[in-house]
Each structure stands twice: as C-alpha cells, then as structure tokens.
Amino acid sequence: MAGLDFAGQCGDWRSRGSKKTFAFGHTPTTFLLPMPKPISRSKTKKAVSKRFKVTGTGKVLRSRASKRHLMSAKSAKRKRHMAKASLVDKTDMARIIKNLPFSH
C-alpha cells in the first residue's frame, strides 16, 4: 500500500525481519478495512424511456413509424391510425422493461 501512511496513527514502523509491523506489534492489515461493496443499481436507459411507455397493467406502448415525412402522399385514415400508440410485441417486452427499471 504505497500511498497510505500509518506512521501518524500508531507510531513509527519497525522492521522485524522481512515483515513490517507497527510499534505496538500490529500489522498494517489489521487497520485496513475492506472497501464497502457498491450496491448494484440498474439505471434507466434514457433512449428507451423516450420511445416507450409502460401502462398501468404492465403493457408497453410504442409510437408508429413512417410519420416523419412524405405525409401528403398518405391518406387521412392512414395518418389517423399512425397517430395512435400501439403495443410492443411480447417478444420485445422483457428487453424494454429491463431497461426501464423504475417504470413498473
């Protein structure tokens, strides 16, 4: 432990053979506590949260494609149907909900 200075805590170092001990006979490992393990948290993927919405029943909604340009060529009925949200396929729901840990 090159960067740690134990001399200020328990006196000076004394060398006994190849093993370094403190003046009171303690080894440096008795004063070193293990670092606390960080709690693993899954964060929300912001790209997923902007594209999908989880309903109260746990279903995932998505917006429909083909609404960005060339709208004049599409019929009014087609544009009306594209304005409504649609459900995500059940094969993709687990992946999306995994990236939205605080949504359900």
Rosetta constraint file for C-alpha pairs under 8 A:
AtomPair CA 6 CA 10 HARMONIC 6.71 0.50
AtomPair CA 6 CA 11 HARMONIC 7.77 0.50
AtomPair CA 6 CA 12 HARMONIC 7.87 0.50
AtomPair CA 6 CA 28 HARMONIC 7.53 0.50
AtomPair CA 7 CA 11 HARMONIC 5.10 0.50
AtomPair CA 7 CA 12 HARMONIC 4.85 0.50
AtomPair CA 7 CA 13 HARMONIC 6.56 0.50
AtomPair CA 8 CA 12 HARMONIC 7.61 0.50
AtomPair CA 10 CA 22 HARMONIC 6.84 0.50
AtomPair CA 10 CA 23 HARMONIC 7.03 0.50
AtomPair CA 10 CA 24 HARMONIC 7.45 0.50
AtomPair CA 11 CA 22 HARMONIC 6.92 0.50
AtomPair CA 11 CA 23 HARMONIC 5.95 0.50
AtomPair CA 12 CA 22 HARMONIC 6.49 0.50
AtomPair CA 12 CA 23 HARMONIC 6.07 0.50
AtomPair CA 13 CA 20 HARMONIC 6.99 0.50
AtomPair CA 13 CA 21 HARMONIC 6.27 0.50
AtomPair CA 13 CA 22 HARMONIC 5.06 0.50
AtomPair CA 13 CA 23 HARMONIC 6.14 0.50
AtomPair CA 14 CA 20 HARMONIC 6.34 0.50
AtomPair CA 14 CA 21 HARMONIC 5.85 0.50
AtomPair CA 14 CA 22 HARMONIC 5.99 0.50
AtomPair CA 14 CA 23 HARMONIC 6.11 0.50
AtomPair CA 15 CA 19 HARMONIC 6.61 0.50
AtomPair CA 15 CA 20 HARMONIC 4.89 0.50
AtomPair CA 15 CA 21 HARMONIC 6.38 0.50
AtomPair CA 16 CA 20 HARMONIC 6.12 0.50
AtomPair CA 16 CA 21 HARMONIC 7.09 0.50
AtomPair CA 20 CA 27 HARMONIC 6.87 0.50
AtomPair CA 21 CA 25 HARMONIC 5.59 0.50
AtomPair CA 21 CA 26 HARMONIC 5.58 0.50
AtomPair CA 21 CA 27 HARMONIC 4.76 0.50
AtomPair CA 21 CA 28 HARMONIC 6.95 0.50
AtomPair CA 22 CA 26 HARMONIC 5.18 0.50
AtomPair CA 22 CA 27 HARMONIC 6.15 0.50
AtomPair CA 22 CA 28 HARMONIC 7.38 0.50
AtomPair CA 26 CA 30 HARMONIC 6.77 0.50
AtomPair CA 27 CA 31 HARMONIC 7.75 0.50
AtomPair CA 28 CA 32 HARMONIC 6.64 0.50
AtomPair CA 29 CA 33 HARMONIC 7.90 0.50
AtomPair CA 42 CA 99 HARMONIC 7.92 0.50
AtomPair CA 42 CA 101 HARMONIC 6.75 0.50
AtomPair CA 43 CA 99 HARMONIC 7.44 0.50
AtomPair CA 43 CA 100 HARMONIC 7.71 0.50
AtomPair CA 43 CA 101 HARMONIC 6.99 0.50
AtomPair CA 44 CA 48 HARMONIC 7.95 0.50
AtomPair CA 44 CA 49 HARMONIC 7.28 0.50
AtomPair CA 44 CA 99 HARMONIC 5.67 0.50
AtomPair CA 44 CA 100 HARMONIC 5.07 0.50
AtomPair CA 44 CA 101 HARMONIC 6.13 0.50
AtomPair CA 44 CA 102 HARMONIC 7.31 0.50
AtomPair CA 45 CA 49 HARMONIC 6.32 0.50
AtomPair CA 45 CA 99 HARMONIC 5.44 0.50
AtomPair CA 45 CA 100 HARMONIC 6.51 0.50
AtomPair CA 46 CA 50 HARMONIC 6.23 0.50
AtomPair CA 47 CA 51 HARMONIC 6.58 0.50
AtomPair CA 48 CA 52 HARMONIC 6.03 0.50
AtomPair CA 48 CA 96 HARMONIC 7.02 0.50
AtomPair CA 48 CA 99 HARMONIC 6.85 0.50
AtomPair CA 48 CA 100 HARMONIC 7.27 0.50
AtomPair CA 49 CA 53 HARMONIC 6.94 0.50
AtomPair CA 49 CA 100 HARMONIC 6.69 0.50
AtomPair CA 51 CA 62 HARMONIC 6.47 0.50
AtomPair CA 51 CA 63 HARMONIC 7.34 0.50
AtomPair CA 52 CA 60 HARMONIC 6.54 0.50
AtomPair CA 52 CA 61 HARMONIC 5.63 0.50
AtomPair CA 52 CA 62 HARMONIC 5.06 0.50
AtomPair CA 52 CA 63 HARMONIC 7.62 0.50
AtomPair CA 53 CA 60 HARMONIC 5.65 0.50
AtomPair CA 53 CA 61 HARMONIC 5.16 0.50
AtomPair CA 53 CA 62 HARMONIC 6.79 0.50
AtomPair CA 54 CA 58 HARMONIC 5.84 0.50
AtomPair CA 54 CA 59 HARMONIC 5.66 0.50
AtomPair CA 54 CA 60 HARMONIC 4.52 0.50
AtomPair CA 54 CA 61 HARMONIC 6.25 0.50
AtomPair CA 54 CA 103 HARMONIC 6.43 0.50
AtomPair CA 54 CA 104 HARMONIC 7.22 0.50
AtomPair CA 55 CA 59 HARMONIC 5.34 0.50
AtomPair CA 55 CA 60 HARMONIC 6.24 0.50
AtomPair CA 55 CA 61 HARMONIC 7.28 0.50
AtomPair CA 56 CA 104 HARMONIC 7.73 0.50
AtomPair CA 58 CA 104 HARMONIC 6.75 0.50
AtomPair CA 59 CA 87 HARMONIC 7.13 0.50
AtomPair CA 59 CA 88 HARMONIC 7.77 0.50
AtomPair CA 59 CA 93 HARMONIC 7.79 0.50
AtomPair CA 60 CA 87 HARMONIC 5.84 0.50
AtomPair CA 60 CA 88 HARMONIC 5.61 0.50
AtomPair CA 60 CA 93 HARMONIC 6.60 0.50
AtomPair CA 61 CA 85 HARMONIC 6.14 0.50
AtomPair CA 61 CA 86 HARMONIC 5.52 0.50
AtomPair CA 61 CA 87 HARMONIC 4.58 0.50
AtomPair CA 61 CA 88 HARMONIC 5.80 0.50
AtomPair CA 62 CA 85 HARMONIC 5.62 0.50
AtomPair CA 62 CA 86 HARMONIC 5.42 0.50
AtomPair CA 62 CA 87 HARMONIC 6.01 0.50
AtomPair CA 62 CA 88 HARMONIC 6.17 0.50
AtomPair CA 63 CA 82 HARMONIC 7.81 0.50
AtomPair CA 63 CA 83 HARMONIC 7.67 0.50
AtomPair CA 63 CA 84 HARMONIC 7.13 0.50
AtomPair CA 63 CA 85 HARMONIC 4.84 0.50
AtomPair CA 63 CA 86 HARMONIC 6.18 0.50
AtomPair CA 64 CA 82 HARMONIC 5.53 0.50
AtomPair CA 64 CA 83 HARMONIC 7.20 0.50
AtomPair CA 64 CA 84 HARMONIC 7.47 0.50
AtomPair CA 64 CA 85 HARMONIC 6.51 0.50
AtomPair CA 64 CA 86 HARMONIC 6.81 0.50
AtomPair CA 65 CA 82 HARMONIC 7.40 0.50
AtomPair CA 66 CA 82 HARMONIC 7.98 0.50
AtomPair CA 67 CA 71 HARMONIC 6.82 0.50
AtomPair CA 67 CA 79 HARMONIC 7.75 0.50
AtomPair CA 67 CA 82 HARMONIC 7.15 0.50
AtomPair CA 70 CA 74 HARMONIC 7.35 0.50
AtomPair CA 71 CA 79 HARMONIC 7.63 0.50
AtomPair CA 74 CA 78 HARMONIC 6.33 0.50
AtomPair CA 74 CA 79 HARMONIC 6.61 0.50
AtomPair CA 75 CA 79 HARMONIC 6.32 0.50
AtomPair CA 76 CA 80 HARMONIC 6.04 0.50
AtomPair CA 77 CA 81 HARMONIC 6.28 0.50
AtomPair CA 78 CA 82 HARMONIC 6.26 0.50
AtomPair CA 79 CA 83 HARMONIC 6.32 0.50
AtomPair CA 80 CA 84 HARMONIC 7.20 0.50
AtomPair CA 88 CA 92 HARMONIC 6.72 0.50
AtomPair CA 88 CA 93 HARMONIC 6.49 0.50
AtomPair CA 89 CA 93 HARMONIC 6.53 0.50
AtomPair CA 90 CA 94 HARMONIC 7.62 0.50
AtomPair CA 92 CA 96 HARMONIC 6.47 0.50
AtomPair CA 93 CA 97 HARMONIC 6.06 0.50
AtomPair CA 94 CA 98 HARMONIC 6.06 0.50
AtomPair CA 95 CA 99 HARMONIC 6.69 0.50
AtomPair CA 96 CA 100 HARMONIC 6.50 0.50
AtomPair CA 97 CA 101 HARMONIC 6.52 0.50
AtomPair CA 97 CA 103 HARMONIC 7.67 0.50
